[in-house]
Amino acid sequence: MATIQVVIDAKLLKAADLAAKRRKTNRSALIRSALEEHLERLRRLDLEEQERRAYLAQPQRADEFRGWESVAAWPTD
């Protein structure tokens, strides 16, 4: 673990302290958890952007999935 100094708004600090108290944890643990969740969200957004760019670079052809319509169709009993 490393100790850091972060400057935040007093209103945000109060909200963080209340949230930590409600969750029966401390401010540091709450901030660590929030940062981990945020970094994971950013990682997923980056992956989605990479995927979007890949699909734009090589778009789907009209005939690419033509033979699969019958397999993908719902059965008609």
HUPE-V905782 format. One record per backbone hydrogen bond with DSSP energy under -1.0 kcal/mol. NH is the residue of the N-H (numbers start at 1). CO is the residue of the C=O. Records with the same first field share a line. If there is no record, write none. Layout:
BEGIN
NH=CO  CO
END
This chain:
BEGIN
13=9
14=10
15=11
16=12
17=13
18=14
19=15
20=16
21=17
22=18
23=19
24=21
25=20
30=26
31=27
32=28
33=29
34=30
35=31
36=32
37=33
38=34
39=35
40=36
41=37
42=38
43=39
44=40
45=41
46=42
47=43
48=44
49=45
50=46
51=47
52=48
53=49
54=50
55=51
56=52
57=53
58=54
64=61
66=63
68=65
72=68
73=69
END
